[in-house]
Amino acid sequence: MLLATNRLGWLRSGLFWRTFFLLSFLITASLAAWVVSFRMVERTPRAQQLAAQVISIVTVTRAALTHSAPDLRRELLFDLASNEGIRIYPLEKTDVVVQPPYTGLQPVLQTDVRARLGEDTKFAAKVNDVAGFWVSFKIEDDEYWLRLDRDRIERVSGIQWIGWGTMTFLLALLGAVFISRLINQPLAQLTTATRAIAKGKQPDPLPEKGPTEIKEANRSFNQMVSDLNRVESDRAVILAGISHDLRTPLARMQLEVEMAKLPDDARLGMQSDLSQMDAIIGQFLDYAKPTDVASFVPIDISTLIADIGRETERLPDTTVKTAIMPGVEVRGNPTDLRRVVNNLIENARRYGRTAGIDITEIDLACHIEGDKAIVEVGDHGPGVPEQDMERLIRPFTRMDTARSQANGAGLGLAIVDRVVKRHGGLLRLQNRSSGGLAVRISLPLGGKQAASDSD
């Protein structure tokens, strides 16, 4: 049921299918209305025309037989049958007659023919199992049948109508597919390029051709991509310059503090402030650093997480519990992914300390769900209010409890989210039922797992 609902939702939400079904419905309705209107408007004139033709054939045939010499009638009947498809038979009381269906053109045709040839005129669809259009006429006191082939009366059969209608409908559907694709292809290309931008990739320029609206939209998008690339480049250059210009005097100040004759408390305080300033500069650079997709390589994320867990366990105020599935591989930059996990662990150490003890308990997990590698970092601290979850990922945002600690610039989770997105992944925060905050990262599988899933 859920799968069927998802499929229907996809049909309702897809612009291509919306356009296709709308065009198909309009074409089908127009075709049906045209057929009905044509048959209603055309039926009476066509029946009257056929009635006039039948009356003319009967009248001419009867006159020819009446005025021809008796010895020439056989030859006349042969000529009528071979050249005109008109056959004359005597009407017998023993004839087995099948009446034609009183539908379609028959009511108007029979009424007009009887009005001219007499009310006693008979019609038949079969006489003695011989099919055709049969109509009776009289010569003096003798009564005869005149038989015409049915295709002279029914020029277009129902099967032919169905065949023509089906062919027209199929051609209309092909036209609807072509029109829908023509309308939606530029939008699909724009959507693909936008998703690439969101993942930190560089899309190919969109073609600046076609209708004016599409051309202008693609040109504006290409200009936007160019502007974003220039802004990104300028920002990296500016921040690199700021880092160089700030860290040089910081190094001099650090040296002067070491050499100055200061009380120990003052020296330690100044060294702490300088270290904090250096760390903030490092956070700015990490956040602004672009991710080069070309540098991505297969990474055994299981081994990476296990190594980070062993390094963290060496810290005196931290314990680590791991649940790592071996052999999980992704594609990415090893340095960036290591920085992501380290940032999450550092965030847990600062703000996720277990209540009542001076030790931070951290849970590290790594496993596979579908076609994604899942990395989870959890703590046993106070957690985060639900309304603040989304706000924490924004740059320069910290909780009220974190502001008082004056550590960092509020870029830790923003850096993590930025790197994860550029690796095609997703970051999610949630409070644990047992207490504490869990940060969940999903990354596309790479290497052997991706190959086995595709098979």
C-alpha positions as CSV (number, residue, x, y, z in Angstrom):
1,M,0.0,0.0,0.0
2,L,2.8,2.4,0.9
3,L,4.7,1.6,-2.3
4,A,1.5,2.3,-4.4
5,T,1.0,5.5,-2.5
6,N,4.6,6.6,-3.2
7,R,4.1,5.8,-6.9
8,L,0.9,7.8,-7.1
9,G,2.6,10.7,-5.3
10,W,5.5,10.6,-7.8
11,L,3.0,10.7,-10.7
12,R,1.2,13.6,-9.1
13,S,4.4,15.6,-8.3
14,G,6.3,14.9,-11.5
15,L,6.0,17.9,-13.9
16,F,6.7,15.6,-16.9
17,W,3.9,13.2,-16.1
18,R,1.5,16.0,-15.2
19,T,2.1,17.6,-18.5
20,F,1.9,14.3,-20.4
21,F,-1.4,13.2,-18.7
22,L,-2.9,16.7,-19.1
23,L,-2.1,16.8,-22.8
24,S,-3.3,13.2,-23.3
25,F,-6.6,13.9,-21.6
26,L,-7.1,17.1,-23.6
27,I,-6.3,15.3,-26.9
28,T,-8.5,12.3,-26.0
29,A,-11.4,14.5,-25.0
30,S,-11.0,16.6,-28.2
31,L,-10.8,13.5,-30.4
32,A,-13.9,11.9,-28.7
33,A,-15.9,15.2,-29.0
34,W,-14.9,15.6,-32.7
35,V,-15.9,12.0,-33.5
36,V,-19.3,12.3,-31.7
37,S,-20.0,15.7,-33.3
38,F,-19.0,14.5,-36.7
39,R,-21.2,11.4,-36.5
40,M,-24.2,13.4,-35.2
41,V,-23.9,16.1,-37.8
42,E,-22.9,13.9,-40.6
43,R,-25.4,11.0,-40.0
44,T,-28.6,12.5,-41.4
45,P,-27.1,14.0,-44.6
46,R,-25.2,10.8,-45.3
47,A,-28.3,8.7,-44.8
48,Q,-30.3,10.9,-47.1
49,Q,-27.5,10.7,-49.7
50,L,-27.4,6.9,-49.5
51,A,-31.3,6.7,-49.7
52,A,-31.2,8.9,-52.8
53,Q,-28.5,6.5,-54.3
54,V,-30.6,3.4,-53.5
55,I,-33.8,5.0,-54.9
56,S,-31.9,5.9,-58.1
57,I,-30.5,2.4,-58.5
58,V,-33.8,0.8,-58.0
59,T,-35.6,3.2,-60.3
60,V,-33.1,2.9,-63.1
61,T,-32.9,-0.9,-62.7
62,R,-36.7,-1.3,-62.8
63,A,-37.0,1.0,-65.8
64,A,-34.3,-1.0,-67.6
65,L,-36.0,-4.3,-67.0
66,T,-39.4,-3.0,-67.8
67,H,-38.5,-1.5,-71.2
68,S,-36.0,-4.2,-72.3
69,A,-36.9,-7.0,-74.7
70,P,-37.6,-10.3,-72.9
71,D,-34.8,-12.0,-74.8
72,L,-32.3,-9.4,-73.7
73,R,-33.1,-9.3,-70.0
74,R,-30.7,-12.2,-69.2
75,E,-27.9,-10.3,-70.8
76,L,-28.9,-7.1,-69.0
77,L,-29.0,-8.8,-65.6
78,F,-25.5,-10.2,-66.3
79,D,-24.2,-6.7,-67.1
80,L,-25.7,-5.2,-64.0
81,A,-24.2,-7.9,-61.8
82,S,-20.7,-7.9,-63.4
83,N,-20.3,-4.1,-64.0
84,E,-22.4,-2.4,-61.3
85,G,-22.5,-5.0,-58.6
86,I,-26.3,-5.0,-58.8
87,R,-28.0,-8.4,-58.6
88,I,-31.7,-9.1,-59.1
89,Y,-33.6,-12.1,-57.6
90,P,-37.3,-12.9,-57.6
91,L,-38.9,-12.5,-54.2
92,E,-40.4,-15.7,-52.9
93,K,-42.6,-16.3,-49.9
94,T,-40.2,-19.0,-48.8
95,D,-37.2,-16.7,-48.6
96,V,-35.4,-16.7,-45.2
97,V,-35.0,-13.0,-44.4
98,V,-32.8,-11.5,-41.7
99,Q,-33.9,-7.9,-40.9
100,P,-31.1,-5.3,-40.8
101,P,-30.5,-3.6,-37.3
102,Y,-32.6,-0.6,-36.9
103,T,-29.7,1.6,-35.8
104,G,-27.2,4.0,-37.2
105,L,-28.2,5.2,-40.7
106,Q,-31.0,2.6,-41.2
107,P,-33.9,4.6,-39.7
108,V,-33.4,7.7,-41.9
109,L,-32.4,5.6,-45.0
110,Q,-35.5,3.2,-44.8
111,T,-37.9,6.1,-44.2
112,D,-36.7,8.0,-47.3
113,V,-36.6,4.9,-49.5
114,R,-40.2,3.9,-48.5
115,A,-41.4,7.5,-49.1
116,R,-40.3,7.2,-52.7
117,L,-40.7,3.5,-53.5
118,G,-43.8,2.7,-51.4
119,E,-44.5,1.7,-47.8
120,D,-44.5,-2.0,-48.7
121,T,-40.8,-1.8,-49.6
122,K,-38.8,-4.5,-47.7
123,F,-35.2,-4.4,-46.4
124,A,-33.0,-7.3,-45.4
125,A,-29.4,-7.9,-44.2
126,K,-29.5,-11.5,-45.4
127,V,-31.8,-13.5,-47.7
128,N,-31.3,-17.2,-47.7
129,D,-28.0,-16.8,-45.9
130,V,-26.6,-14.4,-48.6
131,A,-25.4,-11.2,-46.9
132,G,-25.7,-7.8,-48.5
133,F,-28.0,-4.8,-48.6
134,W,-31.4,-6.1,-49.8
135,V,-34.3,-3.9,-50.9
136,S,-37.5,-5.0,-52.7
137,F,-39.3,-3.5,-55.7
138,K,-42.2,-4.3,-57.9
139,I,-42.6,-4.6,-61.7
140,E,-46.3,-4.8,-62.3
141,D,-47.5,-7.7,-60.1
142,D,-44.2,-9.4,-59.7
143,E,-41.9,-8.6,-56.7
144,Y,-38.1,-8.8,-56.8
145,W,-35.0,-8.3,-54.6
146,L,-32.2,-6.0,-55.5
147,R,-29.0,-6.8,-53.7
148,L,-26.0,-4.4,-53.3
149,D,-22.7,-5.1,-51.6
150,R,-22.7,-3.7,-48.0
151,D,-19.6,-1.6,-48.6
152,R,-21.6,0.5,-51.0
153,I,-23.9,1.4,-48.1
154,E,-21.5,1.2,-45.1
155,R,-18.5,2.9,-46.5
156,V,-16.7,3.0,-43.1
157,S,-17.1,0.0,-40.8
158,G,-16.9,0.2,-37.0
159,I,-13.6,-1.7,-37.1
160,Q,-12.2,0.9,-39.4
161,W,-13.3,3.6,-37.1
162,I,-11.6,1.9,-34.2
163,G,-8.4,1.4,-36.2
164,W,-8.3,5.0,-37.3
165,G,-9.1,6.2,-33.8
166,T,-6.4,4.0,-32.2
167,M,-3.8,5.2,-34.7
168,T,-4.8,8.8,-34.1
169,F,-4.7,8.3,-30.3
170,L,-1.2,6.7,-30.4
171,L,0.1,9.5,-32.6
172,A,-1.4,12.0,-30.2
173,L,0.3,10.2,-27.2
174,L,3.7,10.3,-29.0
175,G,3.1,14.0,-29.6
176,A,2.3,14.5,-25.9
177,V,5.5,12.7,-24.9
178,F,7.5,14.9,-27.3
179,I,5.9,18.1,-26.1
180,S,6.2,17.2,-22.4
181,R,9.9,16.3,-22.8
182,L,10.5,19.5,-24.8
183,I,8.9,21.5,-22.0
184,N,10.4,19.7,-19.0
185,Q,13.9,18.9,-20.3
186,P,15.3,22.5,-19.6
187,L,13.7,22.4,-16.1
188,A,15.2,18.9,-15.4
189,Q,18.7,20.2,-16.5
190,L,18.3,23.2,-14.2
191,T,17.2,21.0,-11.3
192,T,20.2,18.7,-11.8
193,A,22.6,21.7,-12.0
194,T,21.1,23.2,-8.8
195,R,21.5,19.9,-6.9
196,A,25.1,19.8,-8.0
197,I,25.7,23.3,-6.6
198,A,24.0,22.3,-3.3
199,K,26.5,19.3,-3.1
200,G,29.4,21.6,-3.7
201,K,30.1,20.3,-7.2
202,Q,30.8,22.4,-10.3
203,P,28.0,21.7,-12.9
204,D,28.5,22.1,-16.6
205,P,27.2,25.4,-18.0
206,L,23.5,25.2,-19.1
207,P,22.9,25.7,-22.9
208,E,21.8,29.3,-23.5
209,K,19.4,28.5,-26.4
210,G,15.8,27.7,-27.0
211,P,12.8,29.9,-26.1
212,T,13.5,33.3,-24.6
213,E,12.3,32.4,-21.1
214,I,14.5,29.2,-21.0
215,K,17.5,31.1,-22.5
216,E,17.2,33.9,-20.0
217,A,16.9,31.5,-17.0
218,N,19.9,29.4,-18.1
219,R,21.9,32.5,-18.7
220,S,21.1,33.9,-15.3
221,F,21.9,30.5,-13.7
222,N,25.3,30.4,-15.4
223,Q,26.0,33.9,-14.3
224,M,25.1,33.0,-10.7
225,V,27.4,30.0,-10.8
226,S,30.2,32.2,-12.1
227,D,29.6,34.8,-9.4
228,L,29.5,32.1,-6.7
229,N,32.8,30.7,-7.9
230,R,34.4,34.1,-7.8
231,V,33.0,34.8,-4.4
232,E,34.3,31.5,-3.1
233,S,37.7,32.1,-4.5
234,D,37.8,35.7,-3.2
235,R,36.7,34.5,0.3
236,A,39.4,31.8,0.4
237,V,42.1,34.3,-0.6
238,I,40.8,36.9,1.9
239,L,40.7,34.4,4.8
240,A,44.1,33.0,3.9
241,G,45.5,36.6,4.0
242,I,43.7,37.3,7.3
243,S,45.1,34.1,8.7
244,H,48.7,35.0,7.7
245,D,48.3,38.6,8.9
246,L,46.9,37.6,12.3
247,R,49.0,34.6,13.1
248,T,52.3,36.5,12.5
249,P,51.6,39.0,15.3
250,L,50.1,36.2,17.4
251,A,53.3,34.3,17.2
252,R,55.3,37.4,18.2
253,M,52.9,38.0,21.2
254,Q,53.3,34.4,22.2
255,L,57.1,34.8,22.2
256,E,56.9,38.0,24.1
257,V,54.7,36.4,26.8
258,E,57.2,33.6,27.2
259,M,60.1,36.0,27.6
260,A,58.3,38.6,29.7
261,K,58.7,38.6,33.5
262,L,55.0,38.1,34.4
263,P,53.3,36.3,37.2
264,D,52.4,32.7,36.4
265,D,48.7,33.3,36.5
266,A,49.0,36.3,34.1
267,R,51.2,34.3,31.7
268,L,48.9,31.3,31.6
269,G,45.8,33.5,31.0
270,M,47.5,35.4,28.1
271,Q,48.7,32.1,26.6
272,S,45.2,30.7,26.8
273,D,43.7,33.8,25.1
274,L,46.3,33.6,22.3
275,S,45.6,29.9,21.8
276,Q,41.9,30.6,21.7
277,M,42.4,33.3,19.1
278,D,44.6,30.9,17.0
279,A,41.9,28.2,17.3
280,I,39.2,30.6,16.1
281,I,41.3,31.6,13.1
282,G,41.7,27.9,12.3
283,Q,37.9,27.4,12.5
284,F,37.4,30.2,10.0
285,L,39.8,28.7,7.6
286,D,38.3,25.2,8.0
287,Y,34.8,26.6,7.2
288,A,36.0,28.6,4.2
289,K,38.2,25.8,2.8
290,P,36.7,24.5,-0.5
291,T,36.3,20.7,-1.0
292,D,38.0,19.4,-4.1
293,V,35.9,16.5,-5.4
294,A,38.8,15.3,-7.6
295,S,40.8,14.5,-4.5
296,F,38.2,12.0,-3.3
297,V,39.5,8.4,-2.8
298,P,38.0,5.2,-1.4
299,I,38.2,5.3,2.4
300,D,37.7,2.5,4.9
301,I,35.5,4.6,7.2
302,S,35.4,1.8,9.8
303,T,39.2,1.9,10.3
304,L,39.1,5.7,10.4
305,I,36.5,5.7,13.1
306,A,38.3,3.0,15.1
307,D,41.6,5.0,15.0
308,I,39.8,8.1,16.1
309,G,38.2,6.2,19.0
310,R,41.6,4.8,20.2
311,E,43.1,8.3,20.1
312,T,40.1,9.7,22.1
313,E,40.4,7.1,24.7
314,R,43.9,8.4,25.6
315,L,42.3,11.6,27.0
316,P,42.0,11.5,30.8
317,D,38.4,12.9,30.9
318,T,36.8,10.8,28.2
319,T,35.7,7.2,27.7
320,V,34.7,5.8,24.3
321,K,32.4,2.9,23.5
322,T,32.5,1.7,19.9
323,A,30.1,-0.4,17.7
324,I,31.8,-0.4,14.4
325,M,30.9,-2.6,11.5
326,P,34.2,-3.6,9.7
327,G,34.9,-2.9,6.0
328,V,32.5,0.0,5.4
329,E,33.9,2.1,2.5
330,V,33.0,5.6,1.3
331,R,34.6,8.0,-1.2
332,G,35.9,11.3,0.2
333,N,38.8,13.3,1.5
334,P,40.4,11.4,4.5
335,T,41.6,14.6,6.2
336,D,38.2,16.3,5.9
337,L,36.3,13.3,7.2
338,R,38.7,12.9,10.1
339,R,38.2,16.6,11.0
340,V,34.4,16.0,10.9
341,V,34.5,13.2,13.4
342,N,37.1,15.0,15.6
343,N,34.9,18.1,15.7
344,L,31.9,16.0,16.8
345,I,33.9,14.4,19.5
346,E,35.3,17.7,20.7
347,N,31.8,19.1,20.7
348,A,30.6,16.2,22.8
349,R,33.6,16.6,25.2
350,R,32.7,20.3,25.8
351,Y,28.9,20.2,26.0
352,G,28.0,16.5,26.6
353,R,29.6,15.7,29.9
354,T,27.7,13.1,31.8
355,A,25.8,14.6,34.7
356,G,27.2,13.8,38.2
357,I,30.7,12.8,37.0
358,D,33.7,14.5,35.5
359,I,34.0,12.1,32.6
360,T,32.5,12.5,29.1
361,E,31.1,9.2,27.8
362,I,31.1,9.0,24.0
363,D,29.5,6.3,21.8
364,L,31.0,5.8,18.3
365,A,29.1,3.7,15.8
366,C,29.5,2.9,12.1
367,H,27.3,0.6,10.0
368,I,25.5,0.3,6.7
369,E,21.8,1.1,6.0
370,G,20.7,0.5,2.4
371,D,23.2,2.3,0.1
372,K,24.4,4.6,2.9
373,A,27.2,4.4,5.4
374,I,26.0,5.6,8.8
375,V,28.4,7.3,11.3
376,E,27.0,8.1,14.8
377,V,28.6,10.1,17.6
378,G,26.6,10.2,20.8
379,D,27.1,11.5,24.3
380,H,25.2,11.2,27.7
381,G,24.9,14.9,28.4
382,P,21.9,17.1,28.8
383,G,21.0,17.0,25.1
384,V,19.6,20.0,23.1
385,P,16.1,21.4,23.0
386,E,14.2,20.3,19.9
387,Q,13.6,23.9,18.8
388,D,17.3,24.6,18.8
389,M,18.4,21.6,16.7
390,E,18.3,23.4,13.3
391,R,19.8,26.6,14.7
392,L,22.9,24.8,16.0
393,I,24.1,23.9,12.5
394,R,24.1,27.5,11.4
395,P,27.4,29.4,11.4
396,F,28.4,31.5,14.5
397,T,25.6,29.9,16.5
398,R,26.1,28.4,20.0
399,M,23.8,27.4,22.9
400,D,23.5,29.7,25.8
401,T,25.5,27.2,28.0
402,A,28.3,27.2,25.3
403,R,28.6,31.0,25.2
404,S,29.7,31.1,28.7
405,Q,32.6,28.8,28.0
406,A,34.0,31.3,25.4
407,N,35.6,28.5,23.3
408,G,35.5,28.7,19.5
409,A,33.4,30.9,17.2
410,G,30.3,28.7,16.8
411,L,31.5,27.0,13.6
412,G,32.1,23.4,14.8
413,L,28.8,21.9,13.6
414,A,28.6,24.3,10.7
415,I,32.0,23.0,9.5
416,V,30.8,19.4,9.9
417,D,27.5,20.1,8.0
418,R,29.4,21.9,5.2
419,V,31.9,19.0,4.7
420,V,29.3,16.3,4.9
421,K,27.1,18.0,2.3
422,R,30.1,18.3,-0.1
423,H,30.6,14.6,0.3
424,G,27.0,14.0,-0.8
425,G,25.9,13.2,2.7
426,L,23.4,14.3,5.3
427,L,23.8,15.5,8.9
428,R,21.1,15.0,11.5
429,L,20.9,15.8,15.2
430,Q,18.5,14.1,17.6
431,N,18.2,13.6,21.4
432,R,18.7,10.1,22.6
433,S,16.0,8.3,24.5
434,S,18.5,7.4,27.2
435,G,19.8,11.0,27.5
436,G,22.3,13.0,25.5
437,L,22.7,14.2,21.9
438,A,23.3,11.9,19.0
439,V,24.8,13.3,15.7
440,R,24.1,11.0,12.7
441,I,25.9,11.3,9.4
442,S,24.9,9.4,6.3
443,L,27.4,9.1,3.4
444,P,27.0,7.4,0.0
445,L,28.8,4.0,-0.1
446,G,31.8,3.7,-2.2
447,G,34.1,0.8,-3.3
448,K,32.9,-2.8,-2.8
449,Q,29.6,-2.1,-1.1
450,A,28.5,0.4,-3.8
451,A,29.4,-2.1,-6.5
452,S,27.5,-5.0,-4.8
453,D,24.4,-2.8,-4.3
454,S,24.4,-1.8,-7.9
455,D,24.6,-5.5,-8.9
